[in-house]
């Protein structure tokens, strides 16, 4: 059971890493679109073609567009070049796994229930404490662990459906 819980925790950490990678890919696509748009505007300005719509009646400033284009290019560089995307993604996974304690925490929750399983105050003499393990991830999601054990010998015997169908034709 411990191995299965560790595997589920590892799988959950990997899913967090994949969501972080997906966010980076979306950000990268947005920055690429912005960079291309700004590059086209800058090229049009350099050619002297003022044919695109100008906001608020002002002519766009080529120096401001160049500065914004450089900022977007720097952000793209921080995310990683196309050749280094795999390395950047593996770096994200390694970083997240290195911060596993911060990404996935376990807390205890104690409920006090009476014989009819109604939650009561801790001082109530009929209440019995039940301790649950709550898992919290860095995204704020929570789950409560309730490990159970089923002994196969205590399960009812399997019914043979073929024999039952032959016995009762209708």
Beta strands, then each sheet from edge to edge (+ up, - down):
strand 1: 104-113
strand 2: 128-137
strand 3: 142-145
sheet 1: 1+ 2- 3+
end
